[in-house]
């Protein structure tokens, strides 16, 4: 009887070790972090509401990592060299961090890594 308890316990232990990485929820977009080795300029915030690659920018909408967001009419863009950069610098492929307002509109975007060279 004692031996069967050990076999059952070992099965649950193995199942737990295998299932834990599978059942753990994936981090939300806001929890995903850029690469740790990136050194960000001092005018960048400590954290972002989300981080991802720009897939499309069209009018008042932007798609980042397959998620569509509305851009605030007064959203700001920051690059490594400019706190207030022209919005035309935002390109598909850029790795960005962003902040949202209570209406889920993006109010500020920081370019973390350019998709096509340094800016």
MDTraj code that builds the backbone (N, CA, C; nanometers):
import mdtraj as md
import numpy as np

residues = "UNK UNK UNK UNK UNK UNK UNK UNK UNK UNK UNK UNK UNK UNK UNK UNK UNK UNK UNK UNK UNK UNK UNK UNK UNK UNK UNK UNK UNK UNK UNK UNK UNK UNK UNK UNK UNK UNK UNK UNK UNK UNK UNK UNK UNK UNK UNK UNK UNK UNK UNK UNK UNK UNK UNK UNK UNK UNK UNK UNK UNK UNK UNK UNK UNK UNK UNK UNK UNK UNK UNK UNK UNK UNK UNK UNK UNK UNK UNK UNK UNK UNK UNK UNK UNK UNK UNK UNK UNK UNK UNK UNK UNK UNK UNK UNK UNK UNK UNK UNK UNK UNK UNK UNK UNK UNK UNK UNK UNK UNK UNK UNK UNK UNK UNK UNK UNK UNK UNK".split()
xyz = np.array([
    [0.0830, -0.1192, 0.0000],
    [0.0000, 0.0000, 0.0000],
    [0.0871, 0.1250, 0.0000],
    [0.1922, 0.1244, 0.0745],
    [0.2836, 0.2364, 0.0803],
    [0.3507, 0.2587, -0.0547],
    [0.3812, 0.1496, -0.1247],
    [0.4469, 0.1574, -0.2549],
    [0.3555, 0.2206, -0.3600],
    [0.2266, 0.1890, -0.3585],
    [0.1341, 0.2463, -0.4566],
    [0.1187, 0.3976, -0.4358],
    [0.1268, 0.4409, -0.3110],
    [0.1209, 0.5850, -0.2830],
    [0.2381, 0.6558, -0.3490],
    [0.3581, 0.5954, -0.3404],
    [0.4774, 0.6537, -0.4019],
    [0.4640, 0.6610, -0.5524],
    [0.4090, 0.5569, -0.6143],
    [0.3909, 0.5554, -0.7606],
    [0.2930, 0.6648, -0.8003],
    [0.1827, 0.6769, -0.7295],
    [0.0837, 0.7814, -0.7594],
    [0.1408, 0.9208, -0.7412],
    [0.2157, 0.9402, -0.6333],
    [0.2779, 1.0701, -0.6081],
    [0.3775, 1.1046, -0.7188],
    [0.4595, 1.0083, -0.7592],
    [0.5577, 1.0317, -0.8655],
    [0.4898, 1.0684, -0.9975],
    [0.3772, 1.0048, -1.0272],
    [0.3032, 1.0381, -1.1509],
    [0.2544, 1.1833, -1.1464],
    [0.1992, 1.2226, -1.0326],
    [0.1515, 1.3612, -1.0198],
    [0.2668, 1.4602, -1.0243],
    [0.3798, 1.4235, -0.9676],
    [0.4966, 1.5102, -0.9714],
    [0.5451, 1.5304, -1.1144],
    [0.5543, 1.4221, -1.1896],
    [0.5956, 1.4311, -1.3301],
    [0.4938, 1.5131, -1.4090],
    [0.3656, 1.4870, -1.3877],
    [0.2622, 1.5633, -1.4577],
    [0.2748, 1.7126, -1.4257],
    [0.2974, 1.7443, -1.2986],
    [0.3104, 1.8846, -1.2583],
    [0.4296, 1.9521, -1.3225],
    [0.5407, 1.8815, -1.3304],
    [0.6602, 1.9395, -1.3927],
    [0.6408, 1.9627, -1.5422],
    [0.5665, 1.8745, -1.6068],
    [0.5417, 1.8897, -1.7509],
    [0.4338, 1.9939, -1.7762],
    [0.3279, 1.9920, -1.6963],
    [0.2125, 2.0784, -1.7219],
    [0.2340, 2.2227, -1.6808],
    [0.3196, 2.2489, -1.5842],
    [0.3368, 2.3854, -1.5345],
    [0.3726, 2.4837, -1.6446],
    [0.4728, 2.4579, -1.7289],
    [0.5020, 2.5556, -1.8345],
    [0.3893, 2.5682, -1.9363],
    [0.3143, 2.4595, -1.9555],
    [0.2061, 2.4616, -2.0542],
    [0.0863, 2.5391, -2.0006],
    [0.0512, 2.5180, -1.8745],
    [-0.0692, 2.5787, -1.8178],
    [-0.0492, 2.7201, -1.7666],
    [0.0743, 2.7620, -1.7472],
    [0.0969, 2.8997, -1.7038],
    [0.0470, 2.9949, -1.8114],
    [-0.0263, 3.0974, -1.7729],
    [-0.0742, 3.1908, -1.8747],
    [0.0418, 3.2666, -1.9379],
    [0.0270, 3.2948, -2.0662],
    [0.1277, 3.3746, -2.1354],
    [0.1251, 3.5165, -2.0817],
    [0.2368, 3.5849, -2.0801],
    [0.2364, 3.7240, -2.0330],
    [0.1524, 3.8108, -2.1253],
    [0.0832, 3.9063, -2.0675],
    [0.0047, 3.9980, -2.1489],
    [0.0984, 4.0890, -2.2275],
    [0.0421, 4.1599, -2.3222],
    [0.1224, 4.2497, -2.4043],
    [0.1966, 4.3511, -2.3182],
    [0.1321, 4.3993, -2.2133],
    [0.1962, 4.4974, -2.1269],
    [0.3076, 4.4398, -2.0418],
    [0.3038, 4.3089, -2.0185],
    [0.4061, 4.2472, -1.9365],
    [0.5280, 4.2057, -2.0179],
    [0.5121, 4.1939, -2.1491],
    [0.6263, 4.1559, -2.2301],
    [0.7308, 4.2649, -2.2226],
    [0.8531, 4.2245, -2.2135],
    [0.9604, 4.3216, -2.2011],
    [1.0488, 4.3184, -2.3243],
    [1.1060, 4.4300, -2.3543],
    [1.2068, 4.4362, -2.4580],
    [1.3317, 4.3692, -2.4038],
    [1.4282, 4.3506, -2.4890],
    [1.5506, 4.2823, -2.4461],
    [1.6175, 4.3584, -2.3326],
    [1.6621, 4.2855, -2.2328],
    [1.7218, 4.3469, -2.1139],
    [1.8479, 4.4251, -2.1457],
    [1.9207, 4.3820, -2.2493],
    [2.0458, 4.4507, -2.2797],
    [2.0242, 4.5872, -2.3443],
    [1.9005, 4.6194, -2.3811],
    [1.8712, 4.7505, -2.4385],
    [1.8864, 4.8583, -2.3322],
    [1.9631, 4.9587, -2.3617],
    [1.9755, 5.0734, -2.2728],
    [1.8922, 5.1845, -2.3342],
    [1.7881, 5.2247, -2.2621],
    [1.6958, 5.3249, -2.3151],
    [1.7361, 5.4638, -2.2687],
    [1.7071, 5.5642, -2.3514],
    [1.7389, 5.7030, -2.3132],
    [1.6648, 5.7444, -2.1864],
    [1.7165, 5.8452, -2.1206],
    [1.6587, 5.8895, -1.9931],
    [1.5176, 5.9470, -2.0095],
    [1.4817, 5.9941, -2.1305],
    [1.3472, 6.0494, -2.1482],
    [1.2423, 5.9408, -2.1738],
    [1.2826, 5.8141, -2.1775],
    [1.1877, 5.7038, -2.1918],
    [1.1342, 5.6665, -2.0536],
    [1.0091, 5.6183, -2.0444],
    [0.9536, 5.5812, -1.9136],
    [1.0149, 5.4510, -1.8614],
    [0.9927, 5.4251, -1.7342],
    [1.0422, 5.3015, -1.6719],
    [0.9722, 5.1781, -1.7285],
    [0.8468, 5.1928, -1.7657],
    [0.7701, 5.0800, -1.8185],
    [0.6661, 5.1278, -1.9175],
    [0.6049, 5.0317, -1.9855],
    [0.5058, 5.0630, -2.0880],
    [0.3787, 4.9822, -2.0623],
    [0.2683, 5.0263, -2.1227],
    [0.1452, 4.9473, -2.1179],
    [0.1541, 4.8302, -2.2147],
    [0.2395, 4.8425, -2.3137],
    [0.2580, 4.7357, -2.4107],
    [0.3855, 4.7564, -2.4892],
    [0.4360, 4.6464, -2.5437],
    [0.5566, 4.6476, -2.6252],
    [0.5328, 4.5538, -2.7423],
    [0.5740, 4.5942, -2.8624],
    [0.5586, 4.5053, -2.9765],
    [0.6058, 4.5677, -3.1057],
    [0.5920, 4.4907, -3.2129],
    [0.6303, 4.5354, -3.3476],
    [0.5104, 4.5989, -3.4165],
    [0.5359, 4.7111, -3.4819],
    [0.4318, 4.7784, -3.5596],
    [0.4089, 4.6983, -3.6878],
    [0.2847, 4.6626, -3.7116],
    [0.2501, 4.5872, -3.8315],
    [0.1761, 4.6719, -3.9338],
    [0.1069, 4.7758, -3.8852],
    [0.0332, 4.8638, -3.9769],
    [0.0023, 4.9935, -3.9057],
    [0.0123, 5.1030, -3.9782],
    [-0.0295, 5.2343, -3.9294],
    [-0.1145, 5.2940, -4.0398],
    [-0.2387, 5.3241, -4.0054],
    [-0.3295, 5.3765, -4.1066],
    [-0.4301, 5.4697, -4.0400],
    [-0.4230, 5.5970, -4.0745],
    [-0.5153, 5.6952, -4.0182],
    [-0.5042, 5.7011, -3.8674],
    [-0.6154, 5.6738, -3.7991],
    [-0.6210, 5.6797, -3.6533],
    [-0.6009, 5.5426, -3.5888],
    [-0.5569, 5.4442, -3.6668],
    [-0.5401, 5.3090, -3.6147],
    [-0.3969, 5.2608, -3.6326],
    [-0.3554, 5.1736, -3.5397],
    [-0.2239, 5.1114, -3.5479],
    [-0.2402, 4.9656, -3.5055],
    [-0.1668, 4.8774, -3.5719],
    [-0.1659, 4.7362, -3.5352],
    [-0.0267, 4.7044, -3.4826],
    [-0.0244, 4.6544, -3.3587],
    [0.1001, 4.6150, -3.2924],
    [0.0819, 4.4715, -3.2452],
    [0.1678, 4.3824, -3.2926],
    [0.1591, 4.2393, -3.2563],
    [0.0184, 4.1831, -3.2742],
    [-0.0409, 4.2051, -3.3887],
    [-0.1744, 4.1542, -3.4222],
    [-0.2875, 4.2138, -3.3402],
    [-0.2626, 4.3206, -3.2649],
    [-0.3680, 4.3875, -3.1879],
    [-0.3888, 4.5272, -3.2449],
    [-0.5133, 4.5593, -3.2763],
    [-0.5431, 4.6908, -3.3303],
    [-0.5780, 4.7872, -3.2170],
    [-0.5204, 4.9070, -3.2242],
    [-0.5468, 5.0126, -3.1272],
    [-0.5826, 5.1399, -3.2012],
    [-0.6608, 5.2230, -3.1352],
    [-0.6866, 5.3573, -3.1869],
    [-0.5783, 5.4495, -3.1333],
    [-0.5355, 5.5402, -3.2178],
    [-0.4391, 5.6418, -3.1762],
    [-0.5156, 5.7635, -3.1271],
    [-0.4753, 5.8179, -3.0159],
    [-0.5326, 5.9427, -2.9682],
    [-0.5022, 6.0508, -3.0720],
    [-0.5947, 6.1439, -3.0944],
    [-0.5679, 6.2512, -3.1907],
    [-0.4414, 6.3313, -3.1570],
    [-0.4014, 6.3290, -3.0312],
    [-0.2824, 6.4052, -2.9890],
    [-0.1697, 6.3135, -2.9418],
    [-0.1600, 6.1932, -2.9998],
    [-0.0550, 6.1024, -2.9538],
    [0.0826, 6.1591, -2.9869],
    [0.1792, 6.1235, -2.9033],
    [0.3162, 6.1710, -2.9240],
    [0.4065, 6.0533, -2.9585],
    [0.5133, 6.0846, -3.0281],
    [0.6126, 5.9846, -3.0668],
    [0.7483, 6.0297, -3.0176],
    [0.8217, 5.9368, -2.9582],
    [0.9576, 5.9669, -2.9120],
    [1.0543, 5.8672, -2.9747],
    [1.1704, 5.9169, -3.0116],
    [1.2782, 5.8317, -3.0600],
    [1.3935, 5.8444, -2.9610],
    [1.4996, 5.7736, -2.9862],
    [1.6154, 5.7796, -2.8969],
    [1.6770, 5.9194, -2.8920],
    [1.6603, 5.9963, -2.9987],
    [1.7231, 6.1287, -3.0034],
    [1.6258, 6.2440, -2.9852],
    [1.4959, 6.2157, -2.9914],
    [1.3980, 6.3240, -2.9827],
    [1.2782, 6.2827, -2.8976],
    [1.2450, 6.3681, -2.8020],
    [1.1280, 6.3414, -2.7182],
    [0.9982, 6.3685, -2.7941],
    [1.0002, 6.4598, -2.8880],
    [0.8824, 6.4929, -2.9692],
    [0.9196, 6.4799, -3.1164],
    [0.9116, 6.3586, -3.1683],
    [0.9501, 6.3305, -3.3064],
    [0.8288, 6.3416, -3.3990],
    [0.8533, 6.3699, -3.5269],
    [0.7423, 6.3721, -3.6230],
    [0.6794, 6.2333, -3.6356],
    [0.5489, 6.2305, -3.6435],
    [0.4763, 6.1031, -3.6503],
    [0.5126, 6.0213, -3.7743],
    [0.5650, 6.0858, -3.8760],
    [0.6025, 6.0173, -3.9997],
    [0.7215, 5.9221, -3.9796],
    [0.7929, 5.9363, -3.8687],
    [0.9060, 5.8473, -3.8409],
    [0.8616, 5.7074, -3.7984],
    [0.7377, 5.6930, -3.7568],
    [0.6859, 5.5631, -3.7145],
    [0.6631, 5.4761, -3.8374],
    [0.7303, 5.3614, -3.8422],
    [0.7249, 5.2747, -3.9601],
    [0.6903, 5.1314, -3.9219],
    [0.6366, 5.0584, -4.0181],
    [0.6115, 4.9157, -4.0021],
    [0.7449, 4.8471, -3.9726],
    [0.7429, 4.7584, -3.8752],
    [0.8630, 4.6855, -3.8361],
    [0.9312, 4.7416, -3.7129],
    [0.8980, 4.8648, -3.6741],
    [0.9584, 4.9244, -3.5543],
    [0.9145, 4.8473, -3.4302],
    [1.0080, 4.8265, -3.3383],
    [0.9759, 4.7740, -3.2063],
    [0.9458, 4.8944, -3.1188],
    [0.8258, 4.8977, -3.0612],
    [0.7821, 5.0152, -2.9862],
    [0.7300, 4.9769, -2.8489],
    [0.7366, 5.0738, -2.7578],
    [0.6671, 5.0677, -2.6309],
    [0.5600, 5.1743, -2.6361],
    [0.4464, 5.1514, -2.5704],
    [0.3396, 5.2514, -2.5773],
    [0.2636, 5.2611, -2.4460],
    [0.1975, 5.3756, -2.4299],
    [0.1103, 5.4031, -2.3150],
    [-0.0304, 5.4287, -2.3685],
    [-0.1313, 5.3823, -2.2930],
    [-0.2710, 5.4010, -2.3321],
    [-0.3443, 5.4839, -2.2279],
    [-0.4531, 5.5477, -2.2712],
    [-0.5402, 5.6190, -2.1777],
    [-0.6538, 5.5264, -2.1329],
    [-0.7453, 5.5767, -2.0543],
    [-0.8546, 5.4942, -2.0013],
    [-0.9498, 5.4459, -2.1111],
    [-0.9472, 5.5108, -2.2270],
    [-1.0305, 5.4682, -2.3406],
    [-0.9580, 5.3682, -2.4300],
    [-0.8430, 5.3191, -2.3868],
    [-0.7588, 5.2246, -2.4598],
    [-0.6996, 5.2837, -2.5872],
    [-0.6986, 5.4145, -2.5980],
    [-0.6308, 5.4796, -2.7099],
    [-0.4832, 5.4938, -2.6748],
    [-0.3981, 5.4768, -2.7741],
    [-0.2555, 5.4977, -2.7503],
    [-0.2297, 5.6477, -2.7490],
    [-0.1684, 5.6940, -2.6407],
    [-0.1411, 5.8373, -2.6266],
    [0.0064, 5.8701, -2.6479],
    [0.0937, 5.7698, -2.6337],
    [0.2360, 5.7946, -2.6568],
    [0.3046, 5.6658, -2.7006],
    [0.3982, 5.6832, -2.7935],
    [0.4749, 5.5708, -2.8474],
    [0.6222, 5.6070, -2.8409],
    [0.7030, 5.5098, -2.7979],
    [0.8488, 5.5257, -2.7946],
    [0.9099, 5.4193, -2.8840],
    [0.9906, 5.4602, -2.9795],
    [1.0578, 5.3634, -3.0659],
    [1.1746, 5.3031, -2.9880],
    [1.1690, 5.1720, -2.9664],
    [1.2731, 5.1007, -2.8943],
    [1.3832, 5.0543, -2.9898],
    [1.3377, 5.0115, -3.1080],
    [1.4315, 4.9615, -3.2075],
    [1.3679, 4.9832, -3.3441],
    [1.4396, 5.0488, -3.4295],
    [1.3890, 5.0774, -3.5628],
    [1.3886, 4.9504, -3.6463],
    [1.2841, 4.9348, -3.7240],
    [1.2766, 4.8203, -3.8138],
    [1.3653, 4.8348, -3.9349],
    [1.4158, 4.9558, -3.9596],
    [1.4964, 4.9790, -4.0793],
    [1.6115, 5.0751, -4.0518],
    [1.6949, 5.0424, -3.9566],
    [1.8109, 5.1285, -3.9260],
    [1.7826, 5.2222, -3.8099],
    [1.8857, 5.2898, -3.7646],
    [1.8725, 5.3799, -3.6505],
    [1.8074, 5.5113, -3.6887],
    [1.7288, 5.5635, -3.5941],
    [1.6661, 5.6949, -3.6120],
    [1.6905, 5.7768, -3.4896],
])
top = md.Topology()
chain = top.add_chain()
for i, resn in enumerate(residues, 1):
    res = top.add_residue(resn, chain, resSeq=i)
    for name in ("N", "CA", "C"):
        top.add_atom(name, md.element.get_by_symbol(name[0]), res)
traj = md.Trajectory(xyz[None], top)
